[in-house]
Amino acid sequence: MKAYLARNPSNMDISQLPGLGPKRMEALRKAGLCSFADLLYNIPRTYLDQTKVTPIGNCRVGEKVVLIGTIKRAGVVRGRRSRFMATLTDGTGEIQLLFFQGTSWWARRVKNDTRWLVTGQVGDYRGLQMTHPDMQPFDDDEEFSGCIQPVYPISEACREARMEQKFFRGLYKTIFKFPDLTLPGLCPKELTDYLHFAPVMENLRTLHQPKDFPSIYRAKREMKVLELLPFCLRMVKRRENQKQRGHERQIDLGTVMAARASLPFELTRGQEVALGTIVEGLNGKKQFHALLQGDVGCGKTVVAMLAMMAVCGGNGAGNGMREQCAMMVPTDILARQHYKSLKPFFDAAGLNVRLLVGATPAAEKKVILGELQMGLCNVVIGTHALFSKDVCFAKLGLVIIDEQHRFGVGQREALLAKGDYPDMLVMSATPIPRSLAMTLYGDLKVISIKEKPAGRKPIRTRLVPAEKRDDMKKFICNEAARGNLCYWIASRVGADDEGGARSVDEIVEELRAFIKSKAGSNGTGNVADLKVAGVHGQMAEAERDEIIAQFAAGKIQILVATTVIEVGVNVPAANLMVIDQPDRFGLAQLHQLRGRVGRGDAQAWCFLMIPEGDAAESSMERLSKFSVTEDGFEIAELDLQTRGAGNLEGNEQSGAWVFRWFDWIADQELISQTLETADHILKDASAFDERAREKIQAWYDEKPVVNADGVH
């Protein structure tokens, strides 16, 4: 055992720990616990205060107590809602233990004449009772330890492998016996000392083997700060770097004013303020990086166009060469849409605008690349193709990134690296909660547009129960026969193995069958002539674009789609949307989807098809709140509360990534404090020697992102 403990666990396989055979290793693997780091970061979900045992005879209703006693009677009580009941006694009285879930499992586990340590809140129903208390076997010869017990999340696979709370507590006792226990990537000791924090391993020990509640609270708070700190250090560093960079330019306000005068509408107050802020920033001497956010349809693209004219209409630093602008978007459809709508304005201003996407023919691409390198192309609109290594600019002055959540930090930096510290404007149609913006975009000036253009009618959103599905199909088909185009959104491309959500193809066939069954009916218009088609991200791009083009032209009346139409599809004639299984989408994503309708003069409707069973009950409150507001900022806060922050620095913000310790709702006050701490760390030159600074920077610095073509 001594030789075993002498080994460094960070280099060991956890299967070498005592008591972990093949069955238990498989159970741990299924639970995502495959390494020492996984085990050590598998923090308890709560703690039981077992420092004092209460005699059952002294229990009072409403109190949380710890009991030790013997099971007198136990069994499953059958009825409309089956339940497992057991009677615990300790000589001073007895109490009923009640379980409505896992009845068969408890019946196999809890037997007469066995001793248990029970923790829970005392209730009263025909006598004292506890509902779903924490229960741990208590051997006859075991003495009460009177300690604070961690309670771990236990998967069903672990339960089947007989890995309960007692097993995990014993496992951590073994792990923490290693004399030099450590993990890779820990915060350097020099920094924890500077912050007056306990070392990370000491905090982990506290959380797994707590002595008192104050130490648990302190350890959790320190772990939260250390988890947030790398993000904050990066933000502060970027912000400071921007202050050291930049150049003067001559803004072309004449071109901007001429373009504004040619617009077929007046700018809203929000657009006016946003444009003024951006032009002021572009006219400064320091590098200007900003986030322009606002709801779908608030007019961000027009503001971006005018900002590009202000830059490329001038002559840079006065050397006669005009600066160039690059606008990057996530899809070919959106790139083509922006190019088509913006080109007339750039042409009128005498500015050369080009489109560069993955599908651009080789000969045309060669011409565009040459124009960019020689400074003959003023503005380029494109996709990921823009940051490939063969794209070179003569004088890149402004980078605009639309739908920024589709791009990672590394991809933004790859495009910025093609200029001499150009300015940057990132745009988001999904408003970002303040807490997220402070952390992820702490280096950007946040500019918000909250008004929508005058004359836009609110989109009416309604929840539709599953049993009304046929009525929904009838309504949509009748409306489509009258000339109203409809999106029908599916959450899946392929068939659902669990039988829950319908796929794109299944809904297409369902609607076609419904239309066929109505042939010859007396509905308004000819329902039998309706065309239904489906699009999704796994289709060839050319085929998908062709179907969407036919839908926009009215040749297809009902378009069944996944979230592939979430961005960059603009069909003003589409004023109806049905979203199947809306519980499978985040609220911000539902808001984006809903924004595809309501772009014309007609009243737009969005119908949320509520699922059946438990999913309907669990999602009703969330979807009800969504249905009564079109405020994207309010929806973003609701989404943060219900789904978490998403993949903050990933290339795709999927919603699946969440901090292990930090809670975006409960811990928001820590963000500003940690940003301030990060500022002190970077500015306090006397606190660390050169080697310590190198270790700290290696800990928090971003890892380089390598694209397919090798561009960093």
N, C-alpha and C positions, 0 to 999 in steps of 0.2 A: 504494500500500500504506500509506503514512504517513497519508493522508487516511482510509483505511478504519480504521486502528487508532485514530484520534483519536475515533471515535464511541463512545458509551456502549453496551456490549453488552447491558445490561439492557433497553434500548429497541429492540433489533434482533431481526430474525428470523434464526434460525440458518442458514437457507438461504443467507444472504449470506456465510457462511464459505467460504473457498476449498475446492474439492474436493467440495462437497455438491450434486450434481445431483438431479434428480427421483427417480431410482431409490434413491439413498442416503438421501434425505430420507424416502422411504416406509419404508425399512428402519428408520431411526431412530424413526419414528412408531410402528411396530409394536413396537419395543423400549421404548416409553414415554419416549423422549428427544426431547421436542418444543421445549425452550427451553434457554437458557443455564443456568438453575437445574438443570434435569434433567441436563444434561451435567456440570455441576460437582459435583453430588451423586451422580453415577454413580461411586461410589468403587471402587477396585481390590478384587478379591476376595482377592488375595494379592500377594506380592512375590517376585521372583526375585533372589537374591544373585548377581549376575554380575560381582562385583568381581575375580574371579580365574578364569582358564581353566586347566583341568587337562588335560595330555596324556593321551590314551586309555591309553597304556602305563603310566601311573602310577595308574590307577583302582583303587580297592579296593571290594570288595563291601560294601554297606550305606552307602556315602558318598553325599552329595548333591553333585553336581559340575556344572560348566559346561564344555561341550565345543564346539569349533569344528572342523568337518570336512566332508568331501565324501561324498555318497552314492555307494556303489559298486554295490550291487544293491538293487532295490526291486520289490515286487509283492505281490499278494494270494495267500495260500496257502489253497486250498479244503480243506474237511474238515468234520467234525461241527460245528466252530465256526470259521468262516472268520476269518482275521486278516490284517492288513497287516504285512509285515516289510520292513525296510530295513537295510542295513549301512552304518555310518558309519566312515570312516577318516580319520586325520590324519597318517599317516606313522610314528607311534609304535605304532600298534595299531589294532584295529577292535572295534566293539561293535554288537550287534543292537538295533534299535529295533522295538518290538512294539506293535501297536494292535489291540484286539479290537472297538472301536466305531468307526463312521465309516470302515470299510475302503475303500469306494469313493471317499469324499471324499479320503482320504489318498493313494490310488492316483493320483488326478488331479493332486494337488498336489506330491507328492514324486517327483522324477524323478532318473534317474542323472546324475552329474556336476554336481549342484547343491550349493551350499554352504549349511550350516545352523548356527545357534547352538542348541544343545540343552542343556536343563537338566532334571535328574531324579536319581532314586536308582538306583545301580548294583545290579543283581541278577546272579544266576549260574544259567544253565541251559544246559549244554553250551557254556559260554563266557560272556563278559560280555554283559549285556543290560539294557535299560531298557524298562519297560512304561508306555505313555502319557506320555512326557516332554513338556515344553513345547518346541515347535520354532518358531523364527523364521528366515525366509530371511536369508542373510548374503551380500551381494554380494561378488564377487571383489575389488573395490577398496575394500571397506569395512574400516575399522579397528575393532578391538575397543575399546569405550568403557569397559568395566570399571565399570559403574554398577549401582545397584539398579533393576530394571525392574518397573514396575507391571503386573499381569496383570488385565485387565478381563473382566467377564462378557460374552461375545459371543453374540448370538442367531443362530439359523440364517439369518434374513433378512439380518442384517449380513454373515454369511459369504458368502452368495450375492451380495451387493453388493460383495464384495472389500474388506470393512472388517474387517481383522484387528487384532491387537495393535499392529502397527507403525503402522497408520492412526490408531488412537485416540491413541497416544502423540504422533504428529505433530499431531493435532488440538488436543490440550491445549497443546502448545508454542505453537501459533498463538494460542489463546485467552488464555494468560497473557502474551502480548506486549502486550495492551491496557494502556495506562498507568494508567487509573483504573478498573480492573475492580472491579465491585461487584454486589451482588444486593439485591433488596428484602427487608425483614424480618430483616436480620441483627442479632445481638446488639449493642447500642450499645457504642462504643469505651470509654465511661466505665466500663462494667461489666467488660469484658474486662481493662481496666487494673487495676481494683480487685481482680480475681481473679488478677492476674499471668499472664493467658493471652495467647497470641498473638492478633492479630485473626483473625476467621473466615476471611477471604480468604487470609491467610498460611498458615493451617492447611490449607486446601484445596489451595494450591499445594504444600505439603509432601507431601500425600498423593498428588498426581498426579505430582510431580517430586521424589521423595525423594533426599536426600543420604546419609542413614545411617538405620539402624534405630531408634536411640534417638529421633530426631526424629519418626519415624512413630508410635511408641508414644505420645509426648507429644501429638501432634496428635490422634490417635484418642481419647485419654482426655479431652482438653479438649472435643472435639466431643460426646462422650457426656454430659459434665456439662452443657454448654450446651443439649443437647436435653432433658435431664431437668429442668433448672432452672426453666423456666416452670411446669411442673406443681407443683413443690415450693414455689415462691413463692406460687402460688395457694392451696395447702393451708395454708401457714403464715399467710397473710393471713386466710383464713377462720377459722382457729383463734383468731387474735388478736381478730378482730371479735366472735367469740362471747363472749370474756371481757368485752367491753364492753357486752354486751346481756343481756337477760333480765329476769325479774321474779319476785317471790315468789308462791306460790300455796298454797292449803290442799288437801293431798292427801286424798281420801276413801278411807281404808283400810277403813272399815266396809263400803262397797259392794263393794270388792275381796274382802274376806273372805267376804261373803255369796255372791258369785258363785262363788268357789272351792269353797265348801261344796256348791253345787248341781251341780258338775261330776260326770259319771258315772265319773270316774277320778281318781287321784292325780297331781299334778304330778311329773315326774321331777326328779332332783337338778339337772340342767342347767337345767330350766325355773325351778326355785326360785331358783337363783343369778342367772339372767338377769333375772327379774322384780324381784328385790331390787336389782340394779344399776340397772335402768331407773327404778324408783320413787325410789331415792335421787337419781338425776340430775334427775328431774322435780321433786323437792322442793327442789332447790338454787336459788340466786339468779341463777345464770348460765344463759344459753341452753344447752340440752342437745341435742346431735346425736349419734346413735349408729347403728351398723350391727349388726343382729342377724342372724347367719348360722348356718346349720345344715342338715343333710341334709333331703331330702324326708321328711316324716312325723315330724319331731322335735318338733313342737308349737309352732311360732313364732306361729301365728295366735291360739292361746289366750293366750299371753303378751301379744300386741298388744292383744287385747280387754280384758284386765285392766288394762293400762296406760291405755287410753282411759277405763275406768271410774274409775281413780284421778284423772284430770284432770277429766272432765266431771261427775263426781259431787260435786266440791267447788264452791267459789264464787269461783274465781279469786283475786284479791288482796283478797278480803273485801268487795267492793262489791256483793255480792248477785247478780251476774250469773254464771251458770255459763259456764265455758269450753267451746268446741266442739272436736271432733276430726274430722279428715278422713282417710279411708283410701282411697288411690288404688291401683288395680290395672290391669294392662295389657289385660285382655279383659273383655267383657261376661259371659262364662261364669263367670269367676272372681269378678267383682263380685257376680253373683246367688248364687253358691255361698256366699260369705262372708256376704252379707245373710241368706240363709235359715238358715244355721247359727248366726249370732250374734244374730239378732233376739230369740229367746226369752229370752236372758240379759239383753239390754238392757231388754226389756219388763218382766222381773221386777224390775229395778233402778229402774224408773220413768223410764227415759231414752228419749227419742224418737230412733230411728234411721231413716234414709231411704236409698233407693237412687237414684243419679243416673247414668244411662248415656246413650249417644247415642240409644238407641231409646226413651227415656222419653217418653211422650206429652206433647204441648205443654201441655195443661191441668194434668197432674200436675206437670210440671216447674215451671210457674209457681207452684204452691203450695209446692213444695220450696224454690224460690229465696226466696220470701217468708219461710218459716220460718227459713231460714238467716240472712237479713238481720236478722230481728227477734230472733234468739236462741232461737226456739222449737224448733229442731232441734238436738239435742245432738251427734249423730254422723251423718256422711254417708259412705256407701261408694259409690265410683264409679270411673269410668275417666278418660280424658283430658278428659272433659266437665267435670271439676272445675276445671281451670284456664282455662276460657273466661272472657271478661271480664264476663259477666252473673252469675257466681257471686260473691256477696259474703257475708262472714261478719260476725256481730255481734262475736264475740270468739274468733278461732281460736287455740287454745292448743297443739294437738299435731297434727302431720302425720305420717301413717304411709304409707310407700310400699312396697308388696309387689312382689316380683320386680323389685328396683331396677334390674337390668341391662337392663330394657326401656325405661328412661327415661334421658334425658340430663341433664346438670347443669342446663342451661337450663330444662328442664321442671320439675325439682325446685324451682328458684328461683322459677319462675312461681307455683307453689302456695304456697310460703313467703311470697311477697310479699303474699298476701291477709290476712296477720295482722300483728300487731305483734311481729315477731321470735319466732314460735312455736317450740316445741321440735320436733325431727324424729327419727323412727325409720325407717330404711330396712331392709328385710328381703331376704335373699337365700337361696334354696334351693340355690344353687350356691356352695359355700364358696370363698372367695377366698384365693389364696396370700398369705402375709405380705408378700412384696415388692410385690405389687399393692396390697394394702390400705394399706401405708405411703404409697404414692404417690397413688393415686386417692382414698383415703379417709383421708388424713392428718389431716383436720379432724374425723373422727368417732371416737367411742369404739367399739372393736370388741368385740362381745359374741358369744360362740359357745356353741351348744348342741350337744353331741356325742352325748348319749344318745338312744335311741329309746324310745318308750313300751313298757312291759313287755308281753310276749306276742307282739310282732311277730316272725314267722319270717323268717330271712334269705331273700332272693330268690336262687334258684339260677340261675346264668348259664352257658350252654353255647355253645361254638362249633360251628357246623354247616357242613361243607364243601358246596360248590355241588352236587356230584353226589348229595347226599342231599335235594335239594329236594322230590322227590315223596314221600319218607318223611316229611318235615316237614309237608307238606300233609295227608297221611293221618293223622298223629298229631293235628294241630290239629283237623281235622274230627271225628275220633272223640271228642276231649275236649269239643269244642263240643256234640256230640250228647248228651254226658252232663250238660250244663248249665253247663260252664265257659266263660266269655266270654273272647274273645281279641282283642288288638290286633295288627294286622300293619302295621308302619311302613314307609313308602316314602320315599325321599330326593328324589323328584321329583313335581311335579304333572303335567307334560306328558311327552310321549315324549322319550327321550334320543337326540339326533341321532347320538351316537357309539355307540349300541347297547349301552351299558353297563348302566345302572340301569333297572329297570322303574318305570313311573309308577303312580299310584294307580289310574287306570282300568284299566291293563293287569293289575295284580294282582287287582283285583276280578273282571275277566273270567276270569283264570286260575283263581281259586278257584271261581267259579261253574261253569266248565267241568268242573273236577275233581269238584265235588259232584254235578253232573249225571251224570257217568260212573259214580258209585258208587250211583246209584239202584237200589234193590232188593238191595243187598249185605247181608251178614249182620253188619255192624258193630254196635257197641253204640249203641242209640238209632237214630233215623231220620236219617241223614246227608243224605238227599235233601231234608229239610224245612228245612235250615239256611239262614239269611238272611245275605247279605254286602252291606255298603254301604261307601261311601268318603266321606271328608271331607278338605277341604284349605282353605287360606287364601283361595283365589280364589272360593270359593262364597259365595252370599248368607248373611249371618250367621244369618238365621232358619232357612234350610234346614239349615245345619250344626248349629245347636242342636237342631233337631227330630230329626235322625239320631242325635246323641249321646244325646238323651233316650230314644229307642227302644232304643239299645244298653244304656243303664243299666237299662231296664225288662226287658231280656232278649228283646225282640221282634226284635232283630238280634243274631246270635251272634258274628259276626266283623266287626270294624270296621277297614277299611284306612284309614290316615291318614298325613298328613305330620306335621311337628312342631307342627301347630296344636293337638294334644292335649297338648303338653309341659307346659303350665301350666293349672291350673284345672279339670281334668277328674277327678272323683272317683267312680269306679265300684268299690266294694268287691268286687263279684262277679267282676270281671275279674282273673284270676290267671295269664294266659298272654300273652306278648308275643313276636312275631317281628320282628326288625329286619333289613330287606333292605339290602344294601350298607352295613354299619355303618362301613366305612372312610371314608365320606363325611361322617361326623359327628365332632365333637370329643368327647372322653371325657366332659367335663362335661355335654354335651348328651345323650349316651347315658345318663348317670347320671340326668338329669332324666326322660328317657323311661322308663327302667326303673322309676322311682319311681311310675309310674301303676299298677303292679300291686303285689301284696303288701299291700293295704289292708284285706283281710278276714282271716278265720281260716284259710283254706286255704293250702296250700303254693303259692307263686308261682314261675313259671319265666320266664326271659328267654333267647331263642335268637338268636344272632347269625349270620345267614346270610353266610358268608364268600364274597367274590367269586371269580371265576376268574382265572387268569393272574397277571401281575405284581402286580396290586393285592392279591391274597391274600398273596403273599410279603412285600410291603412293610408290610402292616398287621397281620400275625399277632402280632408281638411286642407291639405296642401293645394290641391287643384281648385278648391273653392276660393281660396285666397287669390290664386292666380287669375281666376275668371273675372274678378271684380276690379282689376286694375290693369292699366296699360303703361304704368310708370315703370320703365325699365330699371331705374335706380332702386325702387322699392322691391321689385322682383329679384334683383341681384342680392339684396340683403336677405330675402326669404330663402333664396337658393343656397346662400352661404350657411344659413342656420340649419337647413335640412340635409344638405349634401356635402358640406365641407368645402375646402378651398380648391380642389382640383390639382392637377399637375402644374405647379407654379412655374417651374423653369424648364419643363419638358418641351419638345417640339410640338406636342399635341396636348392641350389642356383637357384631358379626358374626364376629369372629375374623380378619378380613382385614387389620386395621391393625396395623402393627408399626413400632417405632422404626427409624430408618435406621441409627443408630450404636449405641444402647444395647441390650445383650443381657440379657434378664430373668434368665437363668440364670447366665451368666458374670460379670455386673457387679452382682450384688445388693448387694455391700458399698458401692457408690457411692450407693445410695439414702439411707441414713442420713447419709452424709457430705454429700450435696447438700441434704438437708433442713436440716442444721445450717448449711450455707453460706447457704441462703435466709433462715434466721432472722437471721443476722448482717447480711445485706444490708438487711433491712427495719428492723432496730433501730439500725444504725449511721448515725444522722442526720447526722453531721459529714462523712461520706465523699462525699456528692453534693450539688451545689447543686440548686435547685428545677427548673431546666430538665433536668438530668441525670435527676432522679427521674421527671419526666414522660415522658422518652424510655424509661426502663427499664420504667415501668408500662405504657406503650403496647405495649411488646414482649411482656410476659408476661400482660397482662390477658386475661380471657375476652372473646370477642366476644359482643355481645348476641344472644340467640336470639329470633327472631320467629315466633310461631305463626300458624296460618292466620287467626285472628281478631284478630291484631295485638298479642296479649299478649306482653310481654317476660318 
